[in-house]
Structure formats: structure tokens, C-alpha cells
């Protein structure tokens, strides 16, 4: 199983985020700490998304989630099918 959590602080409020932290064997971070991206940054490497790209995308707190998904889809070269599926 491969997991990635873009906001470690979310483990304080969201059960699925807590499950990821538990799976990774990490203590739930203090809500006052800075958030971290945790998990397997290579989970989409076989789809053309490098570890560096995944870390940059998952760690971008200023971008909307739909834009982040579009970035991933572009890197995986699936823009055409993705656009047809969402429209």
C-alpha cells in the first residue's frame, strides 16, 4: 500500500488523515506545529510523476486542489481522457 498525506496537521481532525499517520508509524503532530507532507512521493513514478514533482505538487498550500489534480494529470499525459471524463 502507498499513501501520501499533504497536510500532516489534518490528522488531528480527519480520521482518514489519522489512518495515514498511523500507517506510517508517525505520531499525530501537534496542531501548533507546521504541516508536513508525509508518505510515498514515488507512488506515481510509474505514471511519469517524479518524486520531486509529487513533493512540489503535494506541498503547494496556495493552489486549489482542482489545479493540483490537473498538474498531476498533465504529468501523467492523461489530459485528454481526464477532460472528457469531467466534462
For each residue, the residues with C-beta under 8 A, 3 or more apart:
1: 23
2: 39 40 43
3: 20 23 24 39 40 43
4: 20 37 38 39 40 41 43 54 58
5: 8 10 11 17 20 21 24 37 38 39
6: 37 58 59
7: 10 17 35 37 61
8: 5 11 17 21 26 29 35 36 37 38
9: 12 29 31 33 35
10: 5 7 13 14 17 35
11: 5 8 14 17 18 20 21 28 29
12: 9 18 28 29 31
13: 10 17
14: 10 11 17 18
15: 18 19
16: 19 20
17: 5 7 8 10 11 13 14 20 21
18: 11 12 14 15 21 22 28
19: 15 16 22 23
20: 3 4 5 11 16 17 23 24 38 39
21: 5 8 11 17 18 24 26 27 28 29 38
22: 18 19 25
23: 1 3 19 20
24: 3 5 20 21 38 39
25: 22
26: 8 21 29 38
27: 21
28: 11 12 18 21
29: 8 9 11 12 21 26 33 35 36
30: 33
31: 9 12
32:
33: 9 29 30
34:
35: 7 8 9 10 29 61
36: 8 29
37: 4 5 6 7 8 41 55 58 59
38: 4 5 8 20 21 24 26
39: 2 3 4 5 20 24 43
40: 2 3 4 43
41: 4 37 51 52 54 55 58
42: 45 51 54
43: 2 3 4 39 40 54
44: 47 48 49 54 72 75 76
45: 42 48 49 50 51
46:
47: 44 75 76
48: 44 45 75 76 77
49: 44 45 53 54 57 72 75 76
50: 45 53 54
51: 41 42 45 54 55
52: 41 55 56
53: 49 50 56 57 75
54: 4 41 42 43 44 49 50 51 57 58
55: 37 41 51 52 58 59
56: 52 53 59 60
57: 49 53 54 60 68 71 72
58: 4 6 37 41 54 55 68
59: 6 37 55 56
60: 56 57 63 68
61: 7 35
62:
63: 60 67 68 71
64: 67 68
65: 68 69
66: 69 70
67: 63 64 70 71
68: 57 58 60 63 64 65 71 72
69: 65 66 72 73
70: 66 67 73 74 79 82
71: 57 63 67 68 74 75
72: 44 49 57 68 69 75 76
73: 69 70 76 78 79 82
74: 70 71 77 79
75: 44 47 48 49 53 71 72
76: 44 47 48 49 72 73
77: 48 74
78: 73 81 82
79: 70 73 74 82 83
80: 83 84
81: 78 84 85
82: 70 73 78 79 85 86
83: 79 80 86 87
84: 80 81 87
85: 81 82
86: 82 83
87: 83 84
